[in-house]
């Protein structure tokens, strides 16, 4: 009987250690994944800026580029980058769900959602301007 209890205690200890390791590894993976997603968002933003600068350089060297298309391109990249950054923040808050983190997440999501809304609104206006300019 004592031997069975010792075996059960050892099994529970191993089980507990396994769960602790699993949770720790999950948190490390989530942190790594959220960092990767954040860098992807940053990369998308930098690529969009560089691409838009390239379009501006084409205009500077005499190729006809509609300024609205530059704004539209940059806006699309910025919206996409913001979506990646929101996903990163949500993922980070899942594994550290204290009140401060959740309030920070709420504030960040609200600000980025407002930015995304107004960027999309402006992009629609720019698309309309481009259509009108091409008709002329």
C-alpha positions as CSV (number, residue, x, y, z in Angstrom):
1,X,0.0,0.0,0.0
2,X,2.8,2.4,0.9
3,X,4.5,1.6,-2.4
4,X,1.3,2.4,-4.3
5,X,1.0,5.8,-2.6
6,X,4.6,6.5,-3.3
7,X,4.1,5.6,-7.0
8,X,0.9,7.7,-7.1
9,X,2.7,10.7,-5.5
10,X,5.6,10.3,-8.0
11,X,3.1,10.1,-10.9
12,X,1.3,13.2,-9.7
13,X,4.6,15.0,-9.3
14,X,5.6,14.0,-12.8
15,X,2.2,15.1,-14.1
16,X,2.4,18.4,-12.3
17,X,5.9,19.0,-13.7
18,X,4.7,18.1,-17.2
19,X,1.8,20.6,-16.9
20,X,4.2,23.3,-15.7
21,X,6.6,22.6,-18.5
22,X,3.7,22.6,-21.0
23,X,2.4,26.0,-19.8
24,X,5.8,27.5,-19.7
25,X,6.6,26.3,-23.2
26,X,3.2,27.6,-24.4
27,X,3.9,31.0,-23.0
28,X,7.3,31.0,-24.6
29,X,5.8,30.0,-27.9
30,X,3.1,32.6,-27.6
31,X,5.7,35.3,-26.8
32,X,7.8,34.2,-29.8
33,X,4.8,34.1,-32.0
34,X,3.6,37.6,-30.9
35,X,7.1,39.0,-31.4
36,X,7.2,37.5,-34.9
37,X,3.8,38.9,-35.7
38,X,4.9,42.3,-34.5
39,X,8.0,42.2,-36.7
40,X,5.8,41.2,-39.6
41,X,3.6,44.2,-39.0
42,X,6.7,46.5,-38.7
43,X,8.1,44.9,-42.0
44,X,4.8,45.5,-43.8
45,X,4.9,49.2,-42.6
46,X,8.5,49.7,-43.7
47,X,7.9,48.0,-47.0
48,X,4.9,50.2,-47.6
49,X,6.8,53.4,-46.8
50,X,9.7,52.3,-49.1
51,X,7.4,51.4,-51.9
52,X,5.6,54.7,-51.6
53,X,8.9,56.6,-51.7
54,X,9.8,54.6,-54.8
55,X,6.6,55.8,-56.4
56,X,7.4,59.4,-55.4
57,X,10.9,59.0,-56.9
58,X,9.4,57.9,-60.2
59,X,7.3,61.1,-60.2
60,X,10.4,63.1,-59.4
61,X,12.2,61.6,-62.4
62,X,9.5,62.4,-64.8
63,X,7.3,59.3,-64.9
64,X,3.7,60.1,-64.5
65,X,2.4,58.8,-61.1
66,X,-0.9,59.9,-59.7
67,X,-0.3,61.2,-56.2
68,X,-3.6,59.6,-55.0
69,X,-2.1,56.2,-56.0
70,X,0.9,56.9,-53.7
71,X,-1.4,57.8,-50.8
72,X,-3.6,54.8,-51.6
73,X,-0.7,52.4,-51.6
74,X,0.8,53.7,-48.4
75,X,-2.6,53.6,-46.7
76,X,-3.2,50.0,-47.6
77,X,0.1,49.0,-46.2
78,X,-0.5,51.0,-43.0
79,X,-3.9,49.4,-42.4
80,X,-2.4,45.9,-42.9
81,X,0.5,46.7,-40.5
82,X,-2.0,48.0,-37.9
83,X,-3.9,44.7,-38.1
84,X,-0.8,42.7,-37.5
85,X,0.1,44.9,-34.5
86,X,-3.4,44.5,-33.0
87,X,-3.1,40.7,-33.4
88,X,0.3,40.8,-31.6
89,X,-1.2,42.7,-28.7
90,X,-4.1,40.4,-28.4
91,X,-1.9,37.3,-28.4
92,X,0.4,38.9,-25.7
93,X,-2.6,39.6,-23.5
94,X,-3.9,36.0,-23.7
95,X,-0.9,34.8,-21.7
96,X,-0.7,37.7,-19.3
97,X,-4.3,38.5,-18.5
98,X,-4.0,40.9,-15.6
99,X,-6.1,44.0,-15.4
100,X,-3.4,46.4,-16.4
101,X,-2.5,44.4,-19.5
102,X,-6.2,44.1,-20.5
103,X,-6.8,47.8,-20.1
104,X,-3.7,48.6,-22.1
105,X,-4.9,46.2,-24.8
106,X,-8.4,47.8,-24.8
107,X,-6.9,51.3,-25.2
108,X,-4.5,50.1,-28.0
109,X,-7.2,48.3,-29.9
110,X,-9.5,51.3,-29.6
111,X,-6.8,53.7,-30.9
112,X,-5.8,51.4,-33.7
113,X,-9.4,50.6,-34.7
114,X,-10.1,54.4,-34.9
115,X,-6.9,54.9,-37.0
116,X,-7.9,52.0,-39.3
117,X,-11.4,53.3,-39.7
118,X,-10.3,56.8,-40.7
119,X,-7.5,55.4,-43.0
120,X,-10.1,53.2,-44.7
121,X,-12.4,56.2,-45.0
122,X,-9.6,58.3,-46.5
123,X,-8.6,55.5,-48.9
124,X,-12.2,55.3,-50.3
125,X,-12.0,59.1,-50.9
126,X,-8.6,58.7,-52.6
127,X,-10.0,55.9,-54.8
128,X,-12.8,58.2,-55.8
129,X,-10.4,61.0,-56.6
130,X,-8.3,58.7,-58.8
131,X,-11.4,57.6,-60.7
132,X,-12.3,61.2,-61.3
133,X,-8.8,62.1,-62.3
134,X,-8.6,59.3,-64.8
135,X,-11.9,60.3,-66.4
136,X,-10.5,63.8,-67.3
